[in-house]
Amino acid sequence: MTADPAELSVTIVDGYVDEPAHFGVPPYISTYPRYVAGALVDAGVPEARITYHTIDGLREERRRWGDVEDADLMIYVGGMTVPGKYVGGTPAEPDEVKRLAWTADGTTLMGGPVRFGVGEENAGAQETERDDLDYDFVAKGDVEAAAYDLVHGGLEGFGDRMRDNDEITRWARRGAFVVEHHPNHPEYLIAEMETSRGCPYRCSFCTEPLYGADPSFRSPDSVVGEVAALAEHGVTDFRLGRQADILAYGGDGEAPNPDALRELYGGIREAVPDLSTLHLDNMNPITVVEWPEKSREGIRIIAEHNTPGDTAAFGLESADPVVQEQNNLNVTAEECFRAVKIVNEEAGWRPGEDPANGLPKLLPGINLVHGLQGESEETFDHNRRFLQRVYDAGLILRRVNIRQVMSFEGTEMSDTGAEIAHEHKKLFKQYKREVREEIDNPMLKRVAPPGTVLEDVHLEYHQDGKTFGRQLGTYPLLVAVPGERPLGEVIDVAVTDHGYRSVTGVPYPLDVNSASMDELTAIPGLGSGRAGDIVVDRPYERVPEVENLDRFATVDSPGSAD
């Protein structure tokens, strides 16, 4: 086997990393495989000798395993730090990760969040252990740095290290080409972007401080340059998700820096004139309450440049003061409430004149973690009261993310493990169901009231006589449409009803002369009787004067009927 970089064949396998539950996996490509590809090119491997596969792609087509078997170097990137349910795809299971190593005839390297350890399954209430899973090399630092050093060292080894921002500036741009290998490219793919790493706070369970004690920020030019490179390869959807706090970007790690945000967001908009999605993930509520005026300015800048449906994930983690103290949580329930109110005030508006036209520009989301040190039955009551207070105040949350802790080596929770989570498993399930029924469902009606139009819904699968799809973005709503429509179709949908974390809708605008009975019946207040009358009396030259119908329907084919 050659060790000449120009002669190496390399296969990158993406087992999905970080928080795939945000997207349901397939429409998403993380930074890891892109940075690895860029590091390989920087080390001398030609682009043409690098292949990339998702774990779902390998599951679907057996022939693709030939790339795994024949590559001189097979690199697996994967691992998860947040558990969740998945729509349309599933992260690699430990047995699949082992199979990759057994199949590969060449050198094997494993890296990504998997370096923190693996559990028995992709779920919460897990204790993870470091496990090499039969790989030749495991990157305990950054997998992209390991890939670069391994190739430079003739596939003989590397020293675990973290890469620096100068390397990422090079590797991010040089690895952008690999997005074209993704099965969803280019129509249905959102690229995760890293703006910083590290965190000044020390929550007991969080892995972010393991990336660095002090936050390290990429420059706006570096991030915008990567965005521009991805856009050259057809990407128009982006998510600024790899940071502990977007408001602190470009500052000292704690206080907001509105000027840096303006340069970052303005630069992205200029680099991608046909941009379709620009969303974010984490925003620290303590920042909002400690520096309210600068935070308000930063939030306004984000809302000016982003696309609707954006979510600022707030890491409250627990509203219980005991849990907050024992786990070094940095925000109280009262402070988080104030932060929720500020984001609603500054960014909770909808574009356009119609108040139900599209989703709000930016809303807060709440993260709650269970199984932390000090948790008791009272913890669940504290969390319920907090969520109810937000709802009673007329505020809006985009979503409430409730999970049980995953315990990783190197964090303070490693001593406690999943013991508390296991003890409270039954209570956790009951509480989670109550939150879904009493908070999520009525809150979702505020987020997307009947008649809200969701543009560019990508239809993904059929179930129970319905077709399900999503928009691209952070925490996209799952949308159910009556009937089995062609998969892969992209349609606009008007919301008609609400579940706990999903909505039902009809194609918008709905042609009354060709609409099905199920579609007409789904319109609020119409019912099967009136829907039947409409069908019987077709065709129409204008929309019948029936309550609510004109909000959803039009006449596209006057004088004709199905």
Buried (B, 14 or more C-beta within 10 A) or exposed (E): EEBEBEEBBBBBBBBBBBBBBBBBBBBBBBBBBBBBBBBBBBBBBBBEBBBBBBBBBBBEEEEBBEBBBBBBBBBBBBBBBBBBEBBBBBBBBBEBBBBBBEBBEBBBBBBBBBBBBBBEEBBBBBBBEBBEBBBBBBBBBBBBBBBBBBBBEEBEEBEBBBBEBEBBBBBBBBBBBBBBBBEBBEBBBBBBBBBBBBBBBBBBBBBBBBBBEEBBBBBBEBBBBBBBBBBEBEBBBBBBBBBBBBBBBBBEBBEBBBBBBBBBBBBBBEBBEEBBBBBBBBBBBBBBBBBBEBBBBBBBBBBEBBBBBBBBBBBBBBBBBBBBEBBBBBBBBEBBBBBBBBBBEBBBBBEEEEEBBBBBBBBBBBBBBBBBBBBBEEBBEBBBEBBEBBBEEEBBBBBBBBBBBBBBBEBBBBEBBBBBBEEBBEBBEEBBEBBBEBBBBEBBBBBBEBBBBBBBBBBBEEEEEBBBBBBBBBBBBBBBBBBEBEEEBEBEBBBBBBBBBBBBBBBBBBBBBBBBBBBBBBBBEBEEEBBEBBBEEBBBEEBBEBEBBBBBBBBEBEEEEE
